[in-house]
């Protein structure tokens, strides 16, 4: 049987590392690209949820859209009522008003807050960009498990579920509306996403091996981006680590030159090449003589 050639892709967006992904060299780009976009967007989703769960842990559930940003006096004057004010965290609530006026200020107690915060840390670690340095390849299962952890933690603290307009619930149900937000600009559209490598766009009608060949243990740096943004910047010839080493070497050389310049100008007289009788000694076989008994 033919050996299955695997390619490891270090996926970036712009100059920023995102994740590692391993694929067969035989994979069509029309199949690879949607998988990479799904992983990229999945990691963004985990991070959006982590950010909202931090706010949930600090300030409780989201207020109805009609009450957000209003003072208590304005809410009374407009006779608005929060129909989900019975959505109280397990173990009771601790009052901590939201300075942004988005959440109801009835936060979980310390024990429940700890459940949320520990889960946030775990989920972030699962999809962290540090996984690239650790050599861990990103998979759909990793994303799914991170989302399941977060969902489980929310269920422990709010077993009655969150209000239907809370962004955390909307994210879990796949109903989030990111239009007009900074987070929405980060999301890639699968139909118009592009994959670039070595200054070339990898066309969907081809296979990965059409570009990278059949070499065993091939590793490439590939860049995801949205169509119409032009070619992404090519990777620098030297990595950050190599550049640091070169700068350190150049600095050491510079310091050595400074020391030489600062030394006695006549110090060269002690060297062999400045000895007027050196040539005579060499021809007479008088160099490198040790006077110690052997």
MIKE-49109 format. One record per residue (C-alpha): residue number from 1; residue in three letters; x, z, y. Coordinates in Angstrom, 2 decimals. Layout:
BEGIN
@pos = NUM, code = ala, u = X, w = Z, v = Y $
...
This chain:
BEGIN
@pos = 1, code = unk, u = 0.00, w = 0.00, v = 0.00 $
@pos = 2, code = unk, u = 1.08, w = -0.73, v = 3.56 $
@pos = 3, code = unk, u = 2.46, w = 2.23, v = 5.51 $
@pos = 4, code = unk, u = 0.03, w = 3.30, v = 8.24 $
@pos = 5, code = unk, u = 1.95, w = 3.18, v = 11.51 $
@pos = 6, code = unk, u = 0.92, w = 5.94, v = 13.93 $
@pos = 7, code = unk, u = 1.46, w = 5.88, v = 17.69 $
@pos = 8, code = unk, u = 1.52, w = 9.02, v = 19.82 $
@pos = 9, code = unk, u = 0.10, w = 8.49, v = 23.31 $
@pos = 10, code = unk, u = 0.99, w = 10.84, v = 26.16 $
@pos = 11, code = unk, u = -2.09, w = 10.21, v = 28.32 $
@pos = 12, code = unk, u = -1.82, w = 10.63, v = 32.09 $
@pos = 13, code = unk, u = -4.10, w = 10.12, v = 35.07 $
@pos = 14, code = unk, u = -1.92, w = 9.15, v = 38.01 $
@pos = 15, code = unk, u = 1.28, w = 11.16, v = 37.63 $
@pos = 16, code = unk, u = -0.46, w = 14.12, v = 36.02 $
@pos = 17, code = unk, u = -0.19, w = 14.85, v = 32.29 $
@pos = 18, code = unk, u = -3.54, w = 15.17, v = 30.54 $
@pos = 19, code = unk, u = -3.16, w = 15.30, v = 26.76 $
@pos = 20, code = unk, u = -1.50, w = 13.86, v = 23.65 $
@pos = 21, code = unk, u = -3.43, w = 11.61, v = 21.26 $
@pos = 22, code = unk, u = -2.36, w = 10.10, v = 17.95 $
@pos = 23, code = unk, u = -3.79, w = 6.78, v = 16.85 $
@pos = 24, code = unk, u = -3.12, w = 4.06, v = 14.32 $
@pos = 25, code = unk, u = -1.18, w = 1.09, v = 15.72 $
@pos = 26, code = unk, u = -3.96, w = -1.05, v = 14.18 $
@pos = 27, code = unk, u = -6.71, w = 0.46, v = 16.38 $
@pos = 28, code = unk, u = -8.52, w = -2.04, v = 18.64 $
@pos = 29, code = unk, u = -8.27, w = -1.12, v = 22.34 $
@pos = 30, code = unk, u = -12.08, w = -1.49, v = 22.50 $
@pos = 31, code = unk, u = -12.25, w = 1.53, v = 20.15 $
@pos = 32, code = unk, u = -9.28, w = 3.51, v = 21.52 $
@pos = 33, code = unk, u = -10.30, w = 3.45, v = 25.18 $
@pos = 34, code = unk, u = -13.74, w = 5.08, v = 24.74 $
@pos = 35, code = unk, u = -12.16, w = 7.84, v = 22.63 $
@pos = 36, code = unk, u = -9.54, w = 8.59, v = 25.28 $
@pos = 37, code = unk, u = -12.16, w = 8.57, v = 28.06 $
@pos = 38, code = unk, u = -14.38, w = 10.92, v = 26.01 $
@pos = 39, code = unk, u = -11.50, w = 13.39, v = 25.57 $
@pos = 40, code = unk, u = -10.52, w = 13.13, v = 29.23 $
@pos = 41, code = unk, u = -14.09, w = 13.74, v = 30.43 $
@pos = 42, code = unk, u = -14.57, w = 16.47, v = 27.80 $
@pos = 43, code = unk, u = -11.63, w = 18.44, v = 29.17 $
@pos = 44, code = unk, u = -13.10, w = 18.11, v = 32.68 $
@pos = 45, code = unk, u = -16.41, w = 19.44, v = 31.38 $
@pos = 46, code = unk, u = -14.72, w = 22.49, v = 29.83 $
@pos = 47, code = unk, u = -12.98, w = 23.23, v = 33.14 $
@pos = 48, code = unk, u = -16.21, w = 22.83, v = 35.17 $
@pos = 49, code = unk, u = -17.93, w = 25.26, v = 32.83 $
@pos = 50, code = unk, u = -15.05, w = 27.74, v = 33.05 $
@pos = 51, code = unk, u = -15.26, w = 27.70, v = 36.85 $
@pos = 52, code = unk, u = -19.03, w = 28.31, v = 36.79 $
@pos = 53, code = unk, u = -18.72, w = 31.03, v = 34.13 $
@pos = 54, code = unk, u = -16.25, w = 32.86, v = 36.39 $
@pos = 55, code = unk, u = -18.91, w = 32.84, v = 39.12 $
@pos = 56, code = unk, u = -21.58, w = 33.90, v = 36.60 $
@pos = 57, code = unk, u = -19.38, w = 36.86, v = 35.56 $
@pos = 58, code = unk, u = -18.91, w = 37.87, v = 39.22 $
@pos = 59, code = unk, u = -22.32, w = 37.18, v = 40.79 $
@pos = 60, code = unk, u = -24.95, w = 36.58, v = 38.10 $
@pos = 61, code = unk, u = -27.24, w = 33.59, v = 37.58 $
@pos = 62, code = unk, u = -27.95, w = 30.78, v = 40.01 $
@pos = 63, code = unk, u = -30.73, w = 31.20, v = 42.56 $
@pos = 64, code = unk, u = -33.51, w = 28.58, v = 42.71 $
@pos = 65, code = unk, u = -32.32, w = 25.62, v = 44.85 $
@pos = 66, code = unk, u = -34.93, w = 26.48, v = 47.53 $
@pos = 67, code = unk, u = -33.41, w = 29.98, v = 47.99 $
@pos = 68, code = unk, u = -29.72, w = 29.11, v = 47.98 $
@pos = 69, code = unk, u = -27.82, w = 29.91, v = 51.18 $
@pos = 70, code = unk, u = -30.75, w = 31.83, v = 52.74 $
@pos = 71, code = unk, u = -30.67, w = 35.42, v = 54.00 $
@pos = 72, code = unk, u = -33.11, w = 38.00, v = 52.61 $
@pos = 73, code = unk, u = -35.08, w = 37.79, v = 55.88 $
@pos = 74, code = unk, u = -35.41, w = 34.01, v = 55.57 $
@pos = 75, code = unk, u = -36.53, w = 34.32, v = 51.94 $
@pos = 76, code = unk, u = -39.25, w = 36.81, v = 52.99 $
@pos = 77, code = unk, u = -40.30, w = 34.73, v = 55.96 $
@pos = 78, code = unk, u = -40.68, w = 31.63, v = 53.78 $
@pos = 79, code = unk, u = -42.38, w = 33.73, v = 51.06 $
@pos = 80, code = unk, u = -40.05, w = 32.37, v = 48.38 $
@pos = 81, code = unk, u = -39.89, w = 34.01, v = 44.96 $
@pos = 82, code = unk, u = -37.24, w = 33.83, v = 42.25 $
@pos = 83, code = unk, u = -39.24, w = 33.30, v = 39.06 $
@pos = 84, code = unk, u = -36.09, w = 33.92, v = 37.00 $
@pos = 85, code = unk, u = -35.19, w = 37.30, v = 38.50 $
@pos = 86, code = unk, u = -35.99, w = 38.81, v = 35.10 $
@pos = 87, code = unk, u = -32.93, w = 36.99, v = 33.76 $
@pos = 88, code = unk, u = -30.84, w = 40.17, v = 33.51 $
@pos = 89, code = unk, u = -27.54, w = 40.30, v = 31.60 $
@pos = 90, code = unk, u = -27.24, w = 42.35, v = 28.37 $
@pos = 91, code = unk, u = -26.47, w = 45.99, v = 29.12 $
@pos = 92, code = unk, u = -27.92, w = 45.81, v = 32.63 $
@pos = 93, code = unk, u = -26.75, w = 44.35, v = 35.94 $
@pos = 94, code = unk, u = -24.19, w = 45.42, v = 38.53 $
@pos = 95, code = unk, u = -24.93, w = 44.43, v = 42.13 $
@pos = 96, code = unk, u = -22.30, w = 42.08, v = 43.61 $
@pos = 97, code = unk, u = -23.71, w = 39.70, v = 46.27 $
@pos = 98, code = unk, u = -22.48, w = 36.11, v = 46.25 $
@pos = 99, code = unk, u = -20.80, w = 35.33, v = 49.62 $
@pos = 100, code = unk, u = -21.75, w = 31.66, v = 49.10 $
@pos = 101, code = unk, u = -25.42, w = 32.55, v = 48.63 $
@pos = 102, code = unk, u = -25.69, w = 30.45, v = 45.43 $
@pos = 103, code = unk, u = -26.07, w = 33.19, v = 42.81 $
@pos = 104, code = unk, u = -28.44, w = 36.18, v = 42.71 $
@pos = 105, code = unk, u = -25.82, w = 38.96, v = 42.93 $
@pos = 106, code = unk, u = -26.93, w = 40.68, v = 39.70 $
@pos = 107, code = unk, u = -23.63, w = 40.50, v = 37.81 $
@pos = 108, code = unk, u = -22.96, w = 41.53, v = 34.18 $
@pos = 109, code = unk, u = -21.42, w = 44.97, v = 33.55 $
@pos = 110, code = unk, u = -17.68, w = 45.31, v = 32.83 $
@pos = 111, code = unk, u = -18.05, w = 44.96, v = 29.06 $
@pos = 112, code = unk, u = -20.09, w = 41.76, v = 29.30 $
@pos = 113, code = unk, u = -17.88, w = 40.43, v = 32.08 $
@pos = 114, code = unk, u = -14.90, w = 40.91, v = 29.76 $
@pos = 115, code = unk, u = -16.66, w = 38.86, v = 27.04 $
@pos = 116, code = unk, u = -17.05, w = 35.97, v = 29.50 $
@pos = 117, code = unk, u = -13.53, w = 36.20, v = 30.94 $
@pos = 118, code = unk, u = -11.78, w = 36.39, v = 27.57 $
@pos = 119, code = unk, u = -13.73, w = 33.34, v = 26.37 $
@pos = 120, code = unk, u = -12.89, w = 31.44, v = 29.55 $
@pos = 121, code = unk, u = -9.17, w = 32.11, v = 28.95 $
@pos = 122, code = unk, u = -9.40, w = 30.94, v = 25.33 $
@pos = 123, code = unk, u = -11.30, w = 27.75, v = 26.19 $
@pos = 124, code = unk, u = -8.88, w = 26.87, v = 28.97 $
@pos = 125, code = unk, u = -5.91, w = 27.43, v = 26.65 $
@pos = 126, code = unk, u = -7.49, w = 25.13, v = 24.03 $
@pos = 127, code = unk, u = -7.65, w = 22.15, v = 26.41 $
@pos = 128, code = unk, u = -4.69, w = 23.07, v = 28.63 $
@pos = 129, code = unk, u = -2.20, w = 20.45, v = 29.78 $
@pos = 130, code = unk, u = 0.42, w = 22.81, v = 28.32 $
@pos = 131, code = unk, u = -0.66, w = 21.53, v = 24.90 $
@pos = 132, code = unk, u = 1.37, w = 18.41, v = 25.75 $
@pos = 133, code = unk, u = 4.58, w = 20.48, v = 25.91 $
@pos = 134, code = unk, u = 3.56, w = 22.25, v = 22.70 $
@pos = 135, code = unk, u = 3.14, w = 18.87, v = 20.95 $
@pos = 136, code = unk, u = -0.54, w = 19.51, v = 20.14 $
@pos = 137, code = unk, u = -2.70, w = 16.38, v = 20.04 $
@pos = 138, code = unk, u = -6.16, w = 16.57, v = 21.60 $
@pos = 139, code = unk, u = -9.18, w = 15.93, v = 19.35 $
@pos = 140, code = unk, u = -12.97, w = 15.86, v = 19.67 $
@pos = 141, code = unk, u = -13.08, w = 19.02, v = 17.52 $
@pos = 142, code = unk, u = -10.89, w = 20.95, v = 19.99 $
@pos = 143, code = unk, u = -13.22, w = 20.02, v = 22.87 $
@pos = 144, code = unk, u = -16.32, w = 20.80, v = 20.80 $
@pos = 145, code = unk, u = -14.95, w = 24.19, v = 19.71 $
@pos = 146, code = unk, u = -14.07, w = 25.12, v = 23.32 $
@pos = 147, code = unk, u = -17.63, w = 24.24, v = 24.42 $
@pos = 148, code = unk, u = -19.11, w = 26.19, v = 21.49 $
@pos = 149, code = unk, u = -17.06, w = 29.28, v = 22.43 $
@pos = 150, code = unk, u = -18.33, w = 29.14, v = 26.00 $
@pos = 151, code = unk, u = -21.94, w = 28.61, v = 24.86 $
@pos = 152, code = unk, u = -21.64, w = 31.55, v = 22.45 $
@pos = 153, code = unk, u = -20.33, w = 33.87, v = 25.18 $
@pos = 154, code = unk, u = -23.18, w = 32.95, v = 27.53 $
@pos = 155, code = unk, u = -25.71, w = 33.58, v = 24.72 $
@pos = 156, code = unk, u = -24.22, w = 37.07, v = 24.11 $
@pos = 157, code = unk, u = -24.49, w = 38.01, v = 27.79 $
@pos = 158, code = unk, u = -27.77, w = 36.16, v = 28.53 $
@pos = 159, code = unk, u = -29.68, w = 35.93, v = 25.22 $
@pos = 160, code = unk, u = -32.85, w = 34.85, v = 27.07 $
@pos = 161, code = unk, u = -30.99, w = 31.74, v = 28.33 $
@pos = 162, code = unk, u = -30.13, w = 30.84, v = 31.92 $
@pos = 163, code = unk, u = -32.55, w = 29.33, v = 34.47 $
@pos = 164, code = unk, u = -33.12, w = 25.59, v = 33.89 $
@pos = 165, code = unk, u = -31.42, w = 24.75, v = 37.22 $
@pos = 166, code = unk, u = -28.25, w = 26.80, v = 36.55 $
@pos = 167, code = unk, u = -25.31, w = 24.34, v = 36.40 $
@pos = 168, code = unk, u = -24.01, w = 26.08, v = 33.24 $
@pos = 169, code = unk, u = -27.22, w = 25.37, v = 31.34 $
@pos = 170, code = unk, u = -27.34, w = 21.83, v = 32.74 $
@pos = 171, code = unk, u = -23.76, w = 21.23, v = 31.51 $
@pos = 172, code = unk, u = -24.58, w = 22.50, v = 28.02 $
@pos = 173, code = unk, u = -27.68, w = 20.28, v = 27.89 $
@pos = 174, code = unk, u = -25.79, w = 17.24, v = 29.21 $
@pos = 175, code = unk, u = -28.03, w = 17.06, v = 32.31 $
@pos = 176, code = unk, u = -25.44, w = 17.87, v = 34.98 $
@pos = 177, code = unk, u = -25.68, w = 15.86, v = 38.21 $
@pos = 178, code = unk, u = -22.21, w = 15.40, v = 39.69 $
@pos = 179, code = unk, u = -23.14, w = 12.72, v = 42.22 $
@pos = 180, code = unk, u = -21.56, w = 13.32, v = 45.63 $
@pos = 181, code = unk, u = -19.24, w = 16.04, v = 44.31 $
@pos = 182, code = unk, u = -15.47, w = 16.25, v = 44.03 $
@pos = 183, code = unk, u = -15.88, w = 16.90, v = 40.28 $
@pos = 184, code = unk, u = -17.91, w = 13.69, v = 39.97 $
@pos = 185, code = unk, u = -15.05, w = 11.65, v = 41.43 $
@pos = 186, code = unk, u = -12.73, w = 12.85, v = 38.65 $
@pos = 187, code = unk, u = -14.99, w = 11.65, v = 35.84 $
@pos = 188, code = unk, u = -14.15, w = 8.26, v = 34.32 $
@pos = 189, code = unk, u = -16.83, w = 5.69, v = 33.51 $
@pos = 190, code = unk, u = -16.16, w = 4.44, v = 29.98 $
@pos = 191, code = unk, u = -17.35, w = 0.88, v = 30.72 $
@pos = 192, code = unk, u = -14.95, w = 0.42, v = 33.66 $
@pos = 193, code = unk, u = -12.00, w = 2.57, v = 32.56 $
@pos = 194, code = unk, u = -8.61, w = 0.96, v = 32.01 $
@pos = 195, code = unk, u = -5.52, w = 1.91, v = 30.02 $
@pos = 196, code = unk, u = -2.07, w = 0.94, v = 31.34 $
@pos = 197, code = unk, u = 1.37, w = 1.06, v = 29.76 $
@pos = 198, code = unk, u = 4.72, w = -0.25, v = 31.01 $
@pos = 199, code = unk, u = 3.10, w = -1.88, v = 34.05 $
@pos = 200, code = unk, u = 0.53, w = -3.78, v = 31.94 $
@pos = 201, code = unk, u = -3.18, w = -3.23, v = 31.44 $
@pos = 202, code = unk, u = -3.98, w = -3.01, v = 27.73 $
@pos = 203, code = unk, u = -6.78, w = -5.53, v = 27.21 $
@pos = 204, code = unk, u = -9.81, w = -4.39, v = 25.21 $
@pos = 205, code = unk, u = -9.79, w = -7.57, v = 23.14 $
@pos = 206, code = unk, u = -6.44, w = -6.68, v = 21.55 $
@pos = 207, code = unk, u = -5.01, w = -4.04, v = 19.24 $
@pos = 208, code = unk, u = -2.55, w = -1.34, v = 20.21 $
@pos = 209, code = unk, u = 0.19, w = -2.91, v = 18.06 $
@pos = 210, code = unk, u = -0.05, w = -6.15, v = 20.08 $
@pos = 211, code = unk, u = 1.66, w = -4.18, v = 22.85 $
@pos = 212, code = unk, u = 3.75, w = -1.49, v = 21.16 $
@pos = 213, code = unk, u = 4.67, w = -3.25, v = 17.92 $
@pos = 214, code = unk, u = 4.89, w = -1.69, v = 14.46 $
@pos = 215, code = unk, u = 7.77, w = 0.74, v = 14.98 $
@pos = 216, code = unk, u = 7.41, w = 4.06, v = 13.17 $
@pos = 217, code = unk, u = 7.04, w = 7.20, v = 15.33 $
@pos = 218, code = unk, u = 6.44, w = 5.27, v = 18.55 $
@pos = 219, code = unk, u = 5.57, w = 7.43, v = 21.57 $
@pos = 220, code = unk, u = 4.30, w = 5.91, v = 24.81 $
@pos = 221, code = unk, u = 3.12, w = 7.21, v = 28.18 $
@pos = 222, code = unk, u = -0.24, w = 5.56, v = 28.87 $
@pos = 223, code = unk, u = -2.27, w = 5.93, v = 32.05 $
@pos = 224, code = unk, u = -6.05, w = 6.09, v = 32.34 $
@pos = 225, code = unk, u = -7.75, w = 4.91, v = 35.50 $
@pos = 226, code = unk, u = -10.89, w = 3.38, v = 36.91 $
@pos = 227, code = unk, u = -11.13, w = -0.39, v = 37.30 $
@pos = 228, code = unk, u = -10.34, w = -1.69, v = 40.79 $
@pos = 229, code = unk, u = -7.66, w = 0.87, v = 41.61 $
@pos = 230, code = unk, u = -4.78, w = -1.54, v = 41.01 $
@pos = 231, code = unk, u = -1.80, w = -0.94, v = 38.75 $
@pos = 232, code = unk, u = -0.77, w = 2.73, v = 38.50 $
@pos = 233, code = unk, u = 2.75, w = 3.70, v = 39.52 $
@pos = 234, code = unk, u = 5.26, w = 3.08, v = 36.75 $
@pos = 235, code = unk, u = 6.97, w = 6.02, v = 35.11 $
@pos = 236, code = unk, u = 10.29, w = 7.05, v = 36.69 $
@pos = 237, code = unk, u = 13.44, w = 6.02, v = 34.78 $
@pos = 238, code = unk, u = 14.47, w = 9.68, v = 34.49 $
@pos = 239, code = unk, u = 12.27, w = 12.63, v = 33.60 $
@pos = 240, code = unk, u = 12.08, w = 15.71, v = 35.86 $
@pos = 241, code = unk, u = 14.37, w = 17.59, v = 33.47 $
@pos = 242, code = unk, u = 16.95, w = 14.77, v = 33.40 $
@pos = 243, code = unk, u = 16.81, w = 14.52, v = 37.19 $
@pos = 244, code = unk, u = 17.42, w = 18.28, v = 37.52 $
@pos = 245, code = unk, u = 20.43, w = 18.05, v = 35.18 $
@pos = 246, code = unk, u = 21.88, w = 15.13, v = 37.16 $
@pos = 247, code = unk, u = 21.44, w = 17.01, v = 40.46 $
@pos = 248, code = unk, u = 23.09, w = 20.11, v = 38.99 $
@pos = 249, code = unk, u = 26.01, w = 17.98, v = 37.75 $
@pos = 250, code = unk, u = 26.38, w = 16.31, v = 41.16 $
@pos = 251, code = unk, u = 26.33, w = 19.74, v = 42.85 $
@pos = 252, code = unk, u = 29.05, w = 21.08, v = 40.53 $
@pos = 253, code = unk, u = 31.24, w = 18.04, v = 41.25 $
@pos = 254, code = unk, u = 30.71, w = 18.48, v = 44.98 $
@pos = 255, code = unk, u = 31.78, w = 22.14, v = 44.76 $
@pos = 256, code = unk, u = 34.89, w = 21.17, v = 42.77 $
@pos = 257, code = unk, u = 35.85, w = 18.64, v = 45.44 $
@pos = 258, code = unk, u = 35.37, w = 21.28, v = 48.14 $
@pos = 259, code = unk, u = 37.71, w = 23.66, v = 46.29 $
@pos = 260, code = unk, u = 40.33, w = 20.92, v = 45.92 $
@pos = 261, code = unk, u = 40.08, w = 20.05, v = 49.62 $
@pos = 262, code = unk, u = 40.45, w = 23.72, v = 50.57 $
@pos = 263, code = unk, u = 43.50, w = 24.31, v = 48.35 $
@pos = 264, code = unk, u = 47.11, w = 24.21, v = 49.63 $
@pos = 265, code = unk, u = 47.99, w = 20.67, v = 50.64 $
@pos = 266, code = unk, u = 51.39, w = 21.07, v = 49.00 $
@pos = 267, code = unk, u = 49.98, w = 22.25, v = 45.67 $
@pos = 268, code = unk, u = 50.44, w = 18.75, v = 44.30 $
@pos = 269, code = unk, u = 54.22, w = 19.35, v = 44.36 $
@pos = 270, code = unk, u = 53.81, w = 21.55, v = 41.29 $
@pos = 271, code = unk, u = 52.29, w = 18.72, v = 39.28 $
@pos = 272, code = unk, u = 54.27, w = 16.59, v = 36.86 $
@pos = 273, code = unk, u = 53.66, w = 13.32, v = 38.68 $
@pos = 274, code = unk, u = 55.18, w = 14.79, v = 41.90 $
@pos = 275, code = unk, u = 58.40, w = 15.88, v = 40.14 $
@pos = 276, code = unk, u = 61.15, w = 13.40, v = 41.26 $
@pos = 277, code = unk, u = 63.02, w = 13.93, v = 37.96 $
@pos = 278, code = unk, u = 59.92, w = 13.51, v = 35.76 $
@pos = 279, code = unk, u = 60.76, w = 9.93, v = 34.82 $
@pos = 280, code = unk, u = 64.29, w = 10.88, v = 33.86 $
@pos = 281, code = unk, u = 63.03, w = 13.82, v = 31.74 $
@pos = 282, code = unk, u = 60.51, w = 11.60, v = 29.95 $
@pos = 283, code = unk, u = 63.13, w = 9.02, v = 29.01 $
@pos = 284, code = unk, u = 65.49, w = 11.80, v = 27.93 $
@pos = 285, code = unk, u = 62.79, w = 13.33, v = 25.69 $
@pos = 286, code = unk, u = 62.81, w = 16.52, v = 27.72 $
@pos = 287, code = unk, u = 59.05, w = 16.85, v = 28.31 $
@pos = 288, code = unk, u = 56.69, w = 19.25, v = 26.48 $
@pos = 289, code = unk, u = 59.59, w = 21.37, v = 25.25 $
@pos = 290, code = unk, u = 58.68, w = 24.87, v = 24.04 $
@pos = 291, code = unk, u = 61.42, w = 27.48, v = 24.25 $
@pos = 292, code = unk, u = 59.65, w = 29.84, v = 21.88 $
@pos = 293, code = unk, u = 61.10, w = 30.11, v = 18.37 $
@pos = 294, code = unk, u = 58.93, w = 28.44, v = 15.73 $
